[in-house]
Amino acid sequence: MQDGFFRLTPAGETLWRTRPRSGLSSTVDTMHGILTRNRPPGSGSTWRLAEGDYAAAVRAAFAP
């Protein structure tokens, strides 16, 4: 930790880049891609999705 922030170390980056592509790491990668690609519901779109409906759909998608 430096200046109140955590930094990725070279060893940590190597560990992340060489991890198996399954389980939680795959889920994190998928969600990161979705969240950085899409806008929040209702922002500039021509249709509306209630926030509660969106949250329910996300929960259902990741339910075991």
KOLLUMSE-62188 format. One line per 5 residues: for each residue x, y, z of C-alpha. Coordinates in steps of 0.1 Angstrom, whole numbers. Layout:
! KOLLUMSE-62188
X,Y,Z | ... $
! end
This chain:
! KOLLUMSE-62188
0,0,0 | 13,34,-10 | -3,68,-4 | -34,51,8 | -38,30,-24 $
-32,-6,-31 | -9,-13,-61 | -6,-44,-82 | 29,-59,-78 | 47,-76,-107 $
42,-110,-89 | 5,-103,-85 | 2,-94,-122 | 19,-126,-132 | -4,-146,-109 $
-35,-129,-124 | -23,-134,-160 | -15,-171,-156 | -46,-181,-136 | -69,-207,-149 $
-98,-193,-169 | -126,-208,-149 | -146,-201,-118 | -145,-167,-101 | -118,-152,-123 $
-138,-159,-154 | -169,-144,-138 | -149,-113,-128 | -136,-109,-164 | -170,-114,-179 $
-187,-89,-155 | -159,-63,-161 | -164,-65,-198 | -202,-61,-195 | -199,-32,-170 $
-173,-13,-191 | -192,-18,-223 | -228,-10,-213 | -244,21,-200 | -266,20,-169 $
-303,12,-176 | -322,41,-189 | -292,63,-198 | -298,75,-234 | -318,45,-244 $
-352,46,-261 | -367,20,-237 | -369,19,-199 | -360,-8,-175 | -370,-4,-138 $
-339,-6,-115 | -356,-33,-95 | -362,-54,-126 | -326,-50,-136 | -314,-60,-102 $
-337,-91,-102 | -324,-101,-136 | -288,-98,-125 | -295,-119,-94 | -313,-145,-114 $
-284,-147,-139 | -259,-155,-112 | -281,-177,-90 | -266,-212,-83 $
! end
